[in-house]
Amino acid sequence: MVHLSDYMADKGLSDEDVAKGISRSRPTVSRIRRKLVRPDWETIENIKTFTKGASTADDYQSLESAQ
């Protein structure tokens, strides 16, 4: 299991890099990275695709759902 924050640190990616890769805003990526929110299902799928399966829905189960 790899949370997006760990993946980003390992790959040297910025919030902006990931935002472009998952079609979300930089502030949204920042909130996900800091584990403030659980991304919605579409965003989780985008993260899974962007990380080539390294980060999946299981990595976000313990976080509150995004409003």
Number of C-alpha atoms within 10 A of each C-alpha: 12 15 19 24 18 13 15 17 11 9 9 9 12 14 20 14 13 20 17 13 14 19 12 15 13 16 12 16 25 18 15 20 19 12 17 14 19 21 23 14 12 10 17 20 17 19 24 17 15 15 19 10 14 15 23 20 18 11 15 21 11 10 13 12 13 12 7
